[in-house]
Amino acid sequence: MQPSLHLERRFLCLHLPYWPTQYLKRVDPDLKAPLVLYEKIKGGLRLVALDPDADREGLRLGQALADARAMVPSLTVMEQDSARLASAFAAFADWHSNASPLVTVLQDKTPFGDLILDITGVAHLFGGEAAMLDMVLSRLQTLNYTVSGAIAPTIGAAWAVSHSAKSAIISTEQLVETMDGLPVAALRLEESQISLLAQMGLKTIGELRTRPRKPLLARFGASLILRLDQAYGHIEERMTPRLPPAEHFVDRKFFEPISTLEDVLLTTEGLAQKLARRLEVQGLGAQTFHLFLYRVDHKVMTLSLNAARLTRDAEHIASLFRHRAQRLEQENYDPGFGIDLVRLAAASLDRLDPGQTGVFETDTGARDIEQLTDRLASRLGTLSVLKTELMASHIPEQAARLVPALVHQPQDIGLSSDRHRPLRLLPQPEPVAINAEVPDGLPASMIWRRQQYRLIKAAGPERISAEWWRSGKRLELVPAAHARSDEPGEKPKPSPYMPDLPPFDPMSGMRDYYVVEDGAGHRFWVFRQGLYGGSIHPVWYLHGIFP
């Protein structure tokens, strides 16, 4: 459940200094220590990741690879695959959403190794902050990851403590005292700023905090002041969760992991009933639902879908995921070594009052159509189920467009619906040869696709003019007379700037539409582009066919 706004924010930072190398060792147990990763930086090969054994050998980040080999001849060396590690660390971060629904990767200093969890209002589910921190650290240590963690009221403080001290929990009252005693590098500053602060003799954050701000701002820039204010809570530092925030969720843990898709769907049905009861108690409905499947190998599979309208119908929610799962099974359903936690979350919530069906009410079928749309979209994909949306345009081919049915919002566009037009138009107007009794008279015969039609009836025209506000052209400006002054010594006012724009021609896009019928009863919708006697010879087109 989303925490209330009045609660004090609490953040948990996890620092995994050797994550890249320790992850690779888990993937490939044959890799031998000490292990380092390198990249080509500024024309040279330099170390970008170490394992604990390499660290104990005295190697350091940024060191030249040749120097590292000379110091440790038995060194195992690999080039860093940043894309692979970024994808793996993202999945690793998502797995931590079973502890808190709000998880983000902090990349200020290193692309892999720092996680931030917003644990506001959720620590009591684990027996308090101390128990939660111990649980999170213990399970990572069981996986042979070196990790330290800290809980604090700001992201900056949690990061600083986790990097500079042992795992700890910092209260609001302890924030200032704790931060003042940490080194300035704990503020996530740039290396050049840290070096310059050391030259000035400023070693701790407390010494930096008490200095006048204007000289610091002038010498180090606004980033240093921002980091100070964020760490002490004077400015809020916001995080961007990787997974969709879950406003309401229910979950189920398994002592023995499950693996089959059928077991997952049966669990989802039970969770949907539990979630529906919770939403009903609060008088809410949801339009977006997320299903999280937490695997025992520290990965998460996510299924998300939208409903056409607010709902808390447990049967309908479960059927949507069942249809979506049929599509998933054909693509990439992989439970790994099993799933030990299933979570169903609801988002896009709004008020949904209970309704009662009257005895004399007529079932219009709208609810059934909406549920059918939901099921089709969950199985085929949102972009595969489309609906026609009317547009505020008099041009026939621009008067409607196809939009995803689930995001379609009916709207009154204010256009008259008494025009006699075909329901379906040709993909593009096709040129036809028209003979008229007189140049501006009704059509008498038509040749379309090499076939001649003798027209016995015709009605029209319906004149549609060009939409000048959509044409991309501006009206020609008429220059005003130059203002002159008879006062001696006064300079004449300059003439206004007149851009060289083509004049707008309202006749160029004008169409005259006719409804015509031949002897066999076929009815066509044709139009003439241009006027006889104009600068452009008129051309006839067939635009639609009446059923």
C-alpha positions as CSV (number, residue, x, y, z in Angstrom):
1,M,0.0,0.0,0.0
2,Q,1.2,3.5,-0.8
3,P,2.5,5.3,2.3
4,S,0.6,8.3,3.5
5,L,2.0,11.7,2.8
6,H,2.3,12.7,6.5
7,L,4.8,9.8,7.2
8,E,8.5,10.7,7.5
9,R,10.4,9.4,4.5
10,R,12.8,6.5,5.1
11,F,15.3,5.2,2.6
12,L,17.4,2.1,2.6
13,C,20.6,2.2,0.5
14,L,22.5,-1.0,-0.4
15,H,26.1,-0.7,-1.5
16,L,27.6,-3.6,-3.3
17,P,31.2,-2.5,-4.1
18,Y,32.2,-5.8,-5.9
19,W,28.9,-6.6,-7.6
20,P,30.1,-6.9,-11.2
21,T,32.9,-9.4,-10.5
22,Q,30.9,-11.3,-7.9
23,Y,27.9,-11.6,-10.3
24,L,30.2,-13.0,-13.0
25,K,31.5,-15.5,-10.6
26,R,28.0,-16.7,-9.8
27,V,27.2,-17.0,-13.5
28,D,30.5,-18.8,-14.2
29,P,31.9,-20.6,-11.2
30,D,35.1,-21.5,-13.1
31,L,36.3,-17.9,-13.0
32,K,39.3,-17.8,-10.7
33,A,40.2,-15.0,-8.2
34,P,41.6,-12.4,-8.3
35,L,39.3,-11.1,-11.0
36,V,39.3,-7.6,-12.6
37,L,37.4,-6.0,-15.4
38,Y,38.9,-3.4,-17.7
39,E,37.8,-0.8,-20.2
40,K,39.5,1.4,-22.8
41,I,39.6,4.8,-21.2
42,K,41.4,7.8,-22.7
43,G,43.4,5.6,-25.0
44,G,44.5,3.1,-22.4
45,L,43.2,-0.1,-20.8
46,R,42.2,0.7,-17.1
47,L,40.6,-1.3,-14.3
48,V,36.9,-0.5,-13.8
49,A,35.9,-3.3,-11.4
50,L,37.7,-5.5,-8.8
51,D,36.9,-8.5,-6.7
52,P,37.8,-8.6,-3.0
53,D,41.0,-10.6,-3.7
54,A,42.2,-8.1,-6.2
55,D,41.5,-5.3,-3.7
56,R,43.5,-7.1,-1.1
57,E,46.4,-7.4,-3.5
58,G,46.6,-3.6,-3.6
59,L,45.0,-3.0,-7.0
60,R,42.8,0.1,-7.5
61,L,40.1,1.3,-9.8
62,G,41.5,3.4,-12.7
63,Q,44.9,1.7,-12.6
64,A,46.5,0.7,-15.9
65,L,46.0,-2.9,-16.8
66,A,49.7,-3.4,-17.6
67,D,50.6,-2.2,-14.1
68,A,48.0,-4.5,-12.5
69,R,49.4,-7.6,-14.4
70,A,52.9,-6.7,-13.2
71,M,51.7,-6.5,-9.6
72,V,49.6,-9.7,-9.7
73,P,50.8,-12.2,-12.4
74,S,48.0,-14.7,-11.6
75,L,45.3,-12.0,-12.3
76,T,42.2,-13.1,-14.2
77,V,41.3,-10.4,-16.7
78,M,38.0,-9.7,-18.6
79,E,36.8,-6.8,-20.6
80,Q,33.7,-5.3,-19.1
81,D,30.5,-5.9,-21.0
82,S,28.6,-2.8,-19.8
83,A,25.3,-3.6,-21.6
84,R,25.2,-7.1,-20.2
85,L,25.9,-6.0,-16.6
86,A,23.4,-3.1,-16.8
87,S,20.7,-5.5,-17.8
88,A,21.6,-8.0,-15.1
89,F,21.8,-5.3,-12.4
90,A,18.4,-3.9,-13.5
91,A,16.9,-7.4,-13.0
92,F,18.7,-7.7,-9.7
93,A,17.2,-4.3,-8.6
94,D,13.7,-5.4,-9.6
95,W,14.0,-8.5,-7.4
96,H,14.3,-6.2,-4.4
97,S,10.8,-4.9,-5.0
98,N,9.6,-7.9,-2.9
99,A,11.0,-5.9,0.1
100,S,9.8,-2.5,-1.1
101,P,7.7,-1.6,-4.2
102,L,9.8,1.5,-4.8
103,V,13.3,0.6,-5.9
104,T,15.8,2.5,-8.1
105,V,19.4,2.2,-9.3
106,L,21.5,5.1,-8.2
107,Q,24.2,5.8,-10.8
108,D,25.8,9.0,-9.6
109,K,29.1,7.3,-8.9
110,T,29.0,3.8,-10.3
111,P,26.6,2.3,-12.9
112,F,26.3,-0.9,-10.9
113,G,26.3,-1.4,-7.1
114,D,24.0,1.1,-5.5
115,L,20.3,0.5,-4.8
116,I,17.8,2.8,-3.1
117,L,14.6,1.4,-1.6
118,D,11.9,3.7,-0.3
119,I,10.8,1.8,2.8
120,T,8.4,4.4,4.1
121,G,5.5,2.7,5.7
122,V,6.6,-0.9,4.9
123,A,9.3,-1.7,7.5
124,H,6.6,-2.9,10.0
125,L,5.8,-5.7,7.7
126,F,9.3,-7.2,8.5
127,G,9.2,-6.5,12.2
128,G,10.8,-3.0,12.1
129,E,13.7,-1.3,10.4
130,A,16.4,-3.3,12.1
131,A,14.8,-6.6,11.2
132,M,14.2,-5.5,7.7
133,L,17.8,-4.3,7.2
134,D,19.1,-7.5,8.7
135,M,16.9,-9.6,6.3
136,V,18.0,-7.7,3.2
137,L,21.7,-7.9,4.1
138,S,21.5,-11.5,5.2
139,R,20.0,-12.8,2.0
140,L,22.6,-11.0,-0.1
141,Q,25.4,-12.2,2.0
142,T,24.0,-15.8,1.6
143,L,24.4,-15.2,-2.2
144,N,28.1,-14.4,-1.6
145,Y,27.7,-10.7,-2.2
146,T,29.7,-8.1,-0.2
147,V,27.2,-5.6,0.9
148,S,26.6,-2.8,3.4
149,G,23.4,-0.9,4.0
150,A,22.0,2.0,5.8
151,I,18.6,3.5,6.6
152,A,18.2,7.2,6.9
153,P,15.5,10.0,6.3
154,T,17.3,11.2,3.0
155,I,18.7,9.4,0.1
156,G,22.0,11.3,0.4
157,A,22.4,10.3,4.1
158,A,21.6,6.7,3.4
159,W,24.2,6.6,0.6
160,A,26.8,8.4,2.6
161,V,26.5,6.1,5.7
162,S,26.4,2.9,3.6
163,H,29.6,4.0,1.8
164,S,31.5,5.4,4.7
165,A,30.6,3.4,7.8
166,K,29.2,0.0,8.8
167,S,25.6,-0.8,8.3
168,A,23.5,1.5,10.5
169,I,20.1,3.0,11.0
170,I,20.0,6.8,11.3
171,S,17.0,8.6,12.8
172,T,16.0,12.2,12.0
173,E,17.5,13.4,15.3
174,Q,20.8,11.7,14.5
175,L,21.0,13.0,11.0
176,V,23.1,16.2,11.5
177,E,25.5,14.6,14.0
178,T,26.1,11.6,11.8
179,M,26.6,13.5,8.6
180,D,28.9,16.0,10.2
181,G,31.4,13.3,11.1
182,L,31.6,11.7,7.6
183,P,34.3,12.6,5.0
184,V,33.4,15.0,2.2
185,A,33.6,12.2,-0.3
186,A,30.3,10.8,1.2
187,L,28.4,13.6,-0.5
188,R,28.7,12.0,-4.0
189,L,30.9,14.8,-5.3
190,E,33.0,14.9,-8.4
191,E,36.7,13.8,-8.0
192,S,37.9,17.3,-8.8
193,Q,35.7,18.8,-6.1
194,I,36.9,16.2,-3.5
195,S,40.6,16.9,-4.4
196,L,40.1,20.7,-4.1
197,L,38.4,20.4,-0.8
198,A,41.3,18.3,0.5
199,Q,43.7,21.0,-0.6
200,M,41.6,23.5,1.4
201,G,41.9,21.3,4.5
202,L,38.2,20.5,4.6
203,K,38.0,16.8,5.5
204,T,34.6,16.3,7.0
205,I,31.1,17.3,5.9
206,G,30.6,19.2,9.2
207,E,33.5,21.5,8.4
208,L,32.0,22.0,4.9
209,R,28.5,22.7,6.2
210,T,29.6,25.5,8.5
211,R,31.5,27.4,5.8
212,P,29.9,30.5,4.2
213,R,27.9,29.4,1.2
214,K,28.7,32.2,-1.3
215,P,32.4,31.4,-1.6
216,L,31.6,27.7,-1.9
217,L,29.1,28.4,-4.6
218,A,31.6,30.5,-6.5
219,R,34.4,28.0,-6.3
220,F,32.6,24.6,-6.5
221,G,29.4,25.4,-8.3
222,A,25.8,24.7,-7.4
223,S,26.2,20.9,-7.4
224,L,28.1,21.0,-4.1
225,I,25.4,23.1,-2.4
226,L,22.7,20.9,-3.8
227,R,24.3,17.7,-2.4
228,L,24.6,19.3,1.0
229,D,21.0,20.4,1.1
230,Q,19.8,17.0,-0.2
231,A,21.8,15.0,2.4
232,Y,20.5,17.2,5.3
233,G,16.9,17.1,4.0
234,H,16.6,20.8,3.1
235,I,15.9,19.9,-0.5
236,E,13.9,16.8,-1.4
237,E,15.8,14.3,-3.6
238,R,13.3,12.2,-5.6
239,M,13.8,8.7,-6.9
240,T,12.4,7.2,-10.1
241,P,11.1,3.6,-9.4
242,R,12.1,1.0,-11.9
243,L,8.8,-0.9,-11.6
244,P,5.4,0.7,-11.7
245,P,4.4,2.0,-8.3
246,A,1.8,-0.2,-6.7
247,E,-0.8,1.8,-4.9
248,H,-2.6,-1.4,-3.6
249,F,-1.2,-4.9,-3.8
250,V,-1.5,-8.3,-2.3
251,D,1.0,-11.2,-2.5
252,R,1.5,-14.8,-1.6
253,K,4.8,-16.5,-0.6
254,F,5.5,-20.1,-1.2
255,F,7.6,-22.4,1.0
256,E,8.2,-24.6,-2.0
257,P,8.6,-22.6,-5.3
258,I,6.1,-23.2,-8.1
259,S,7.0,-23.3,-11.8
260,T,4.0,-24.2,-14.0
261,L,2.0,-21.4,-15.6
262,E,-1.2,-23.1,-14.4
263,D,-0.1,-22.8,-10.8
264,V,0.6,-19.1,-11.3
265,L,-2.8,-18.5,-12.8
266,L,-4.6,-20.3,-9.9
267,T,-2.6,-18.2,-7.5
268,T,-3.6,-15.1,-9.5
269,E,-7.3,-16.0,-9.2
270,G,-7.0,-16.1,-5.4
271,L,-5.0,-12.9,-5.3
272,A,-7.6,-11.2,-7.5
273,Q,-10.4,-12.1,-5.1
274,K,-8.3,-10.8,-2.1
275,L,-7.5,-7.5,-4.0
276,A,-11.1,-7.1,-5.1
277,R,-12.3,-7.3,-1.4
278,R,-9.8,-4.7,-0.4
279,L,-10.8,-2.3,-3.1
280,E,-14.5,-2.8,-2.3
281,V,-13.9,-1.9,1.3
282,Q,-12.3,1.4,0.3
283,G,-14.8,2.0,-2.5
284,L,-12.2,2.1,-5.2
285,G,-11.8,0.6,-8.7
286,A,-8.6,0.2,-10.7
287,Q,-7.9,0.4,-14.4
288,T,-4.3,-0.9,-14.5
289,F,-3.0,-4.2,-13.0
290,H,0.5,-5.6,-12.6
291,L,1.5,-9.2,-11.8
292,F,5.0,-9.7,-10.5
293,L,6.5,-13.1,-10.4
294,Y,9.6,-13.3,-8.2
295,R,12.0,-16.1,-9.1
296,V,14.3,-17.8,-6.7
297,D,17.3,-16.9,-9.0
298,H,16.7,-13.2,-8.1
299,K,14.8,-12.1,-11.3
300,V,11.3,-10.8,-11.7
301,M,8.8,-11.3,-14.5
302,T,6.2,-8.6,-14.9
303,L,2.8,-8.7,-16.6
304,S,0.9,-5.5,-16.9
305,L,-2.5,-4.8,-18.5
306,N,-5.2,-2.1,-18.7
307,A,-8.9,-2.4,-18.5
308,A,-11.3,-0.4,-20.6
309,R,-12.9,1.1,-17.4
310,L,-12.6,1.0,-13.6
311,T,-13.2,-2.4,-12.2
312,R,-12.8,-4.6,-9.2
313,D,-14.4,-7.7,-10.6
314,A,-12.1,-10.5,-9.4
315,E,-13.3,-12.9,-12.1
316,H,-12.7,-10.4,-14.9
317,I,-9.3,-9.5,-13.6
318,A,-8.2,-13.1,-13.4
319,S,-9.6,-13.8,-16.9
320,L,-7.5,-10.9,-18.3
321,F,-4.3,-12.4,-16.9
322,R,-5.3,-15.9,-18.1
323,H,-5.7,-14.5,-21.7
324,R,-2.4,-12.6,-21.4
325,A,-0.6,-15.7,-20.1
326,Q,-1.6,-17.6,-23.2
327,R,0.3,-15.1,-25.2
328,L,3.2,-15.1,-22.7
329,E,3.5,-18.9,-22.9
330,Q,4.1,-18.7,-26.6
331,E,6.8,-16.1,-26.2
332,N,9.2,-16.3,-23.2
333,Y,7.7,-17.8,-20.1
334,D,10.7,-19.0,-18.1
335,P,10.2,-19.7,-14.4
336,G,13.9,-20.5,-13.9
337,F,14.4,-22.6,-10.8
338,G,10.9,-21.7,-9.5
339,I,8.8,-18.8,-8.3
340,D,8.6,-18.2,-4.6
341,L,6.5,-15.0,-4.5
342,V,3.5,-13.8,-6.6
343,R,2.3,-10.2,-6.2
344,L,-0.8,-8.6,-7.8
345,A,-0.9,-4.8,-7.7
346,A,-3.5,-2.3,-8.8
347,A,-2.9,1.2,-10.1
348,S,-4.7,4.1,-11.7
349,L,-7.3,4.0,-8.9
350,D,-10.4,6.1,-8.7
351,R,-13.7,6.1,-6.8
352,L,-16.0,3.3,-7.9
353,D,-19.3,3.3,-6.0
354,P,-21.3,0.0,-5.9
355,G,-24.2,-0.1,-8.5
356,Q,-27.5,-1.8,-8.4
357,T,-29.4,-3.1,-11.5
358,G,-33.0,-2.0,-11.6
359,V,-35.9,-4.4,-12.5
360,F,-36.9,-2.4,-15.6
361,E,-33.4,-1.5,-16.8
362,T,-32.4,-2.6,-20.3
363,D,-29.1,-4.3,-20.8
364,T,-27.4,-2.4,-23.6
365,G,-24.5,-4.8,-23.8
366,A,-21.9,-2.1,-23.3
367,R,-20.4,-3.9,-20.3
368,D,-20.0,-7.1,-22.3
369,I,-18.4,-5.2,-25.2
370,E,-15.9,-3.5,-22.8
371,Q,-15.0,-6.9,-21.2
372,L,-14.6,-8.4,-24.7
373,T,-12.3,-5.6,-25.6
374,D,-10.2,-6.1,-22.4
375,R,-9.8,-9.8,-23.2
376,L,-8.8,-9.3,-26.8
377,A,-6.3,-6.6,-25.8
378,S,-4.8,-8.8,-23.1
379,R,-4.3,-11.7,-25.6
380,L,-3.4,-9.8,-28.8
381,G,-1.8,-6.6,-27.4
382,T,-3.1,-3.1,-26.8
383,L,-2.2,-1.9,-30.3
384,S,-4.0,-4.7,-32.0
385,V,-7.5,-3.7,-30.8
386,L,-8.5,-0.4,-32.3
387,K,-11.5,1.8,-32.3
388,T,-12.6,4.7,-34.5
389,E,-12.3,8.2,-33.0
390,L,-14.0,11.1,-34.6
391,M,-11.9,14.3,-35.2
392,A,-12.9,17.9,-35.4
393,S,-12.4,18.2,-39.1
394,H,-14.6,18.8,-42.2
395,I,-12.2,17.0,-44.5
396,P,-13.5,13.4,-44.8
397,E,-10.2,11.6,-44.7
398,Q,-9.2,13.6,-41.6
399,A,-12.5,13.3,-39.8
400,A,-11.7,10.0,-38.0
401,R,-8.7,8.1,-36.9
402,L,-7.9,4.7,-35.3
403,V,-6.9,4.7,-31.6
404,P,-6.3,1.8,-29.1
405,A,-9.7,0.8,-27.8
406,L,-8.4,0.8,-24.2
407,V,-7.4,4.4,-24.2
408,H,-10.3,5.7,-26.2
409,Q,-12.2,8.5,-24.5
410,P,-15.5,9.5,-26.1
411,Q,-15.7,13.2,-26.8
412,D,-18.2,15.6,-28.3
413,I,-16.5,17.2,-31.2
414,G,-19.4,19.5,-32.0
415,L,-19.8,18.6,-35.7
416,S,-23.2,18.0,-37.3
417,S,-24.0,14.4,-38.1
418,D,-26.8,15.0,-40.7
419,R,-24.5,14.8,-43.7
420,H,-25.2,12.0,-46.2
421,R,-21.9,10.3,-46.4
422,P,-20.7,6.7,-46.8
423,L,-19.5,4.8,-43.7
424,R,-16.4,3.6,-45.4
425,L,-14.0,5.5,-47.7
426,L,-11.5,4.3,-50.2
427,P,-7.9,4.2,-48.8
428,Q,-7.1,7.1,-51.2
429,P,-9.4,9.0,-53.5
430,E,-9.1,7.5,-57.0
431,P,-9.2,9.6,-60.2
432,V,-12.3,9.1,-62.4
433,A,-13.4,10.5,-65.7
434,I,-16.7,12.4,-65.3
435,N,-19.0,13.8,-68.1
436,A,-21.4,16.4,-67.0
437,E,-24.4,17.9,-68.9
438,V,-22.9,21.4,-68.5
439,P,-19.5,22.2,-67.0
440,D,-21.0,23.0,-63.6
441,G,-23.9,20.6,-63.8
442,L,-24.6,17.2,-62.3
443,P,-22.4,14.2,-63.4
444,A,-24.0,12.2,-66.2
445,S,-21.5,9.3,-66.7
446,M,-18.3,8.1,-65.0
447,I,-15.3,5.9,-66.0
448,W,-13.7,4.2,-63.0
449,R,-11.0,1.5,-63.3
450,R,-11.6,1.2,-67.1
451,Q,-15.3,0.5,-66.6
452,Q,-18.0,3.0,-67.6
453,Y,-21.1,3.8,-65.4
454,R,-24.1,5.6,-66.8
455,L,-25.4,7.8,-63.9
456,I,-29.2,8.2,-63.7
457,K,-29.4,10.1,-60.4
458,A,-27.2,12.7,-58.8
459,A,-27.5,15.0,-55.8
460,G,-25.3,17.8,-54.7
461,P,-23.0,19.5,-54.4
462,E,-21.8,19.6,-50.8
463,R,-19.0,22.1,-50.8
464,I,-16.1,21.6,-48.5
465,S,-13.5,24.4,-48.3
466,A,-9.8,24.1,-47.4
467,E,-9.0,24.3,-43.7
468,W,-6.6,27.2,-43.8
469,W,-5.7,26.9,-40.1
470,R,-4.3,23.4,-40.9
471,S,-2.6,24.2,-44.2
472,G,0.7,25.3,-42.7
473,K,0.4,28.7,-44.6
474,R,-0.1,32.1,-43.0
475,L,-2.4,34.8,-44.4
476,E,-0.6,37.5,-46.4
477,L,0.0,40.5,-44.3
478,V,-1.1,43.9,-45.7
479,P,1.6,46.5,-45.0
480,A,0.4,49.6,-43.2
481,A,1.3,53.0,-44.5
482,H,4.6,54.3,-43.2
483,A,4.1,56.7,-40.3
484,R,5.8,60.0,-41.1
485,S,6.4,63.0,-38.9
486,D,6.6,66.6,-40.0
487,E,8.5,67.5,-36.8
488,P,12.1,68.6,-37.8
489,G,14.8,66.4,-36.6
490,E,12.5,63.4,-35.8
491,K,13.4,60.2,-37.6
492,P,10.6,58.4,-39.5
493,K,9.3,55.3,-37.9
494,P,10.7,52.1,-39.5
495,S,8.2,50.0,-41.6
496,P,7.1,46.8,-40.0
497,Y,8.8,43.5,-41.0
498,M,7.0,41.9,-43.9
499,P,7.9,38.3,-44.5
500,D,7.8,37.0,-48.0
501,L,4.9,34.5,-47.5
502,P,2.7,33.0,-50.3
503,P,-0.9,34.2,-50.1
504,F,-3.5,31.8,-48.9
505,D,-5.7,30.5,-51.7
506,P,-9.0,29.3,-50.3
507,M,-10.0,27.8,-53.8
508,S,-7.0,25.5,-54.1
509,G,-8.4,22.9,-51.6
510,M,-12.1,23.4,-52.2
511,R,-14.1,20.3,-53.1
512,D,-17.7,19.8,-54.5
513,Y,-19.1,16.4,-53.4
514,Y,-21.9,14.6,-55.2
515,V,-23.9,11.4,-54.5
516,V,-24.5,9.6,-57.8
517,E,-26.3,6.4,-58.7
518,D,-26.1,4.2,-61.9
519,G,-28.7,2.1,-63.5
520,A,-27.8,-1.0,-61.5
521,G,-28.3,0.7,-58.2
522,H,-24.7,1.3,-57.3
523,R,-24.2,4.6,-55.4
524,F,-20.9,6.4,-55.3
525,W,-19.5,9.5,-53.6
526,V,-17.5,11.6,-56.0
527,F,-16.0,15.1,-55.8
528,R,-14.6,17.7,-58.0
529,Q,-11.3,19.4,-57.0
530,G,-11.2,22.9,-58.4
531,L,-13.6,25.0,-60.5
532,Y,-14.2,25.3,-64.2
533,G,-12.7,28.5,-65.5
534,G,-10.2,28.7,-62.7
535,S,-6.4,28.7,-62.8
536,I,-6.3,25.0,-62.2
537,H,-8.3,22.6,-64.4
538,P,-10.8,20.6,-62.2
539,V,-10.2,16.9,-61.5
540,W,-12.8,14.4,-60.4
541,Y,-12.2,11.7,-57.8
542,L,-14.2,8.8,-56.4
543,H,-13.9,8.9,-52.5
544,G,-16.4,6.3,-51.2
545,I,-19.1,3.8,-52.1
546,F,-22.4,3.5,-50.3
547,P,-23.6,0.0,-49.3
